[in-house]
């Protein structure tokens, strides 16, 4: 039996002309024959490789050599100690953690002096793949954003130039509106909430998590404004320092209430919180146990000075809720869903004079 070529055709099917180019529908080009009309084994085959004819599993395996895959990706903001013509300013460094715990640097570090170290210890992301075609771009993005876990850190410290609704919580993804729009494509998100038990820290965290949810919904392209998020993990910790008392956690944990607006997520995990609040948050975000009602906080009358010079006082009515108290009625939600609550749970909604 005569040997067949990589395109499946018999060599005799080709013309005997020297190095004749054969094209099939404008896609394949094969140089096969020598001057005597025989098959030239050294001829270069330039037939087009039908990548999209492969199963998705094989395509994604090929992509794994070109883009990060199956990693937990983190972002850290760096500011060079001194600038020069080669260092333009602050930048985001991205790292990937493999399942075995090993860490690799994603992308080149523009301020690394040793190119040998940079080449062997950094994973170069071939972003030019996203520019080949729309179909290719969508296929690559499904791996880049769908098969990696993206880890973000939300703390209560001040940020500049925008503090409460800061895009810096998204790391490198928050640099432009175009990159922000990719947040809806993330399937796996891990949020590290580093809390502090004072007013402004809780207020900032509540606002930043609210902004986080808002951005995810803003760029959703369906009628229900849902992202593609499937797995959400939230790790709640207090700022490292002195001994942490249970009261410190109780005065900081309700800043997570903003995440309740993320509904319909299949896999939800919370760590570092009291068991009853963990169960309530997971049920609420999965969207299978009804809505959490707003807490009914009474108004209280206060007198405020109109300005620093005059002694005039103006009466205002404000909510009696303190910064560490919840805005939602978690007690009623827990009772409706059979969640065991502590005996002193009413203390969270007690009016403080």
BELWO-V188726 format. One record per helix or strand. SS is the DSSP state (h for helix, s for strand). FROM is the first residue (numbers start at 1). LEN is the number of residues. Records with the same first field share a line. If there is no record, write none. Layout:
SS: FROM-LEN + FROM-LEN
This chain:
s: 4-1 + 10-1 + 21-4 + 28-4 + 33-1 + 39-1 + 45-1 + 72-7 + 84-1 + 87-1 + 91-7 + 103-4 + 122-2 + 149-7 + 188-8 + 231-8 + 267-5 + 294-1 + 299-7 + 313-7 + 328-1
h: 11-3 + 51-3 + 56-8 + 115-7 + 127-5 + 134-11 + 167-8 + 177-9 + 199-20 + 246-5 + 253-9 + 275-12 + 330-7 + 345-5
